[in-house]
Amino acid sequence: MNYLTATKNKKYLMYISQNYSYAILRPIQAAILANGGEVRWFLQGVAVNPNFLKKEEKRLNTIEDIHEWKPDATFAPANLIPTFFPGIKVGVFHGFDAGKLDKKGNNDHLKARGCFDLYCTQGPNTTIPFKALQRKLGYFKVTETGWPALDRLFDGITETPYTNKSDTRPTLLICSTFSKRLSLAPKLYEQIKHFSETGKWRILMQFHPKMPTELVSKYKALSNQNLTFIETDDVVPLLKSADVMLCDTSSVLLMFLVQRKPVVTFCNNAPAEHLLNVTDPNKVEEALEQAFTYPKTLMKNIESYCQELHPYTDGQSSQRVLNAANEFLQSNEKLKPKPLNVIRNFKMRKKLNYWKW
């Protein structure tokens, strides 16, 4: 059965707490609307800018509004979601597993926190551990779908707002995470300043939204005809516009990599054969020069890694997510009860100031 036909007249809520979540959920919204469903948005917290909502996108402002509207399913690119929302809760992830560890040394990406009914995983290296958790815990289902945020990478459109046909230089995209310990930004300033002055490459720069403002200002001051600093909630056009990326441990490097393009990392915490990792600032330029040649062995390693990370290049992951949600809704599958999570649920209710039961 094609469960997309079950979308008609159903209601789907998009739950976001960060600006980058707009770009993750909009491909799912497009699939829903194309198949006759309804969509609403709920923006949680001050980190989300409501001005990024498009004119035609409809918002629910309170938890009471959500209960009155009664969504059949809520999609969230987050680790947590209120369990007291109506309908099923679908986790679609806010990024890839970049190997980051929590304070206890555990992989923070591969956790089930008692909130979701369905996880839509990105590829085998996410699906396999979550399937193991599914068998162990029993209160959620796992379906491999690919990641909706990447659908536009494979839509065949090559021109973006950052494309410059008159500039034939290779394009370098520099991205960085915000963590002082992991970020390349405080450590490679002199090298990047040098790149911006020599003009060997056309450089685009974009930082994590939580990057300290003093670092953002410092790098903005480097802007010239060779380097453009960009602040955006949507990195996909940037990823499509560059030939090579310079990054650290930010999971955005994996979004770039699935295009089968090389990434040079500085002090990556999980260096491997699909990356060109350097630990000496003076070796960065040499590594970038190598990356721009697209070495055969490196490209072969990238392809092998992408088959585990995100094998889908058809731009249809959002359709598969919607299909998985509808299948779950129609299956009436009996799962174990979610854990009570008393403290976590209390904190969530307090954050949202909602005390009805």
C-alpha positions, 0 to 999 in steps of 0.5 A, a space after each residue: 500500500 502507498 501510505 502517501 494516499 493516507 495524507 489527505 485531510 490529515 493534520 501535521 505539526 512542525 515543531 521547531 526550536 532553532 532557525 535551522 529547523 525550517 530548512 529541515 522540515 519544509 521538504 516534509 511540508 511540501 510533500 504533505 501539501 502536495 498530497 492533500 494534508 494540512 500543516 501548522 508550525 509551532 515555534 518553541 523558545 526565543 532562539 526561533 525567529 518567527 520572521 523566517 516563517 513564510 507568508 503562506 505558512 500557518 502558526 499555532 501560538 499556544 499549547 491550547 491551540 495545538 490541542 484544539 487543532 489535534 495534529 495526527 503527527 508532529 515532526 521535530 528535528 530535536 532531541 526532545 519533544 513534549 509528550 503531551 501533544 496530541 498524535 504521534 511524535 516523529 523524530 527526524 534529527 537536527 543533523 548527522 552523527 558527527 561523533 560528539 560525546 556528552 559529559 559522560 562520554 556517550 555518543 549524544 546522537 544515538 540516544 532515545 530520550 522517551 519522547 518519540 514514537 517513530 524515528 526516521 533514520 538517515 542511513 545504515 550507520 544511524 539505523 542499525 544502532 536505533 534498531 538495536 535500541 528499538 528491540 531493547 526499549 520497545 516504545 518506538 519504531 525505527 524506519 530508514 528514510 534518509 534525511 529531508 534536509 538533503 532533498 534539495 541537494 539532489 534536485 538538479 538545480 545548480 544555481 544558487 544565490 551564492 553562484 557567481 558565473 563570472 568568477 571561475 576560481 574554485 570555491 571554498 566553503 568554511 564552516 565551524 562549530 561554536 564550541 571553543 574546544 572544537 571550533 577552528 575559528 579561534 585557531 585558524 584566523 591567521 590562515 583564513 586571513 591569508 587566504 582572503 588576501 591572496 585571492 586564490 579561491 573564492 571563499 564563502 564563510 558560515 558559522 553555527 548560530 551559537 558562535 560567539 559574537 566577537 568571533 563573528 565580528 572578527 571574521 566579518 571584518 575580513 570580507 572583501 572581493 575574495 571572502 563573503 561572510 554569510 548569516 543564514 538559516 538555510 545552509 543548503 544553497 551554500 553547500 551546493 555552491 562550493 567545491 571544497 569545505 574547510 571545517 572542524 567537527 560540525 555535523 554540517 561537514 557531513 551534509 557537504 560530504 554526501 554531495 561527494 565533495 572533499 572536506 578538509 578538517 582541522 583537529 576533527 575528533 573522529 578523523 577517518 579516510 573519507 576526510 583530509 584531517 590536519 592538526 597543524 595550522 600550517 598544513 591547512 593550505 596544503 590539504 586544501 590544495 590537495 582536496 581541490 584535485 579530488 584525489 581518486 582514493 579520497 573520492 572512493 573513500 567518500 563514496 563508501 562512507 556515504 553509503 553508510 551515512 546517507 545512501 539516498 541521492 534521489 531527493 525523496 527522503 521527505 516523501 519516505 518520512 511522510 510515508 513512514 508516519 502515515 504507515 505508523 498511523 494506519 498500523 495501530 502498532 502496539 508499543 510499550 508505554 514510554 518511560 514516565 520521565 517525570 523530571 524531564 516532563 516537568 521541565 518541559 511543562 515549566 518551559 512551555 508553562 502548560 499544566 493541564 493534564 
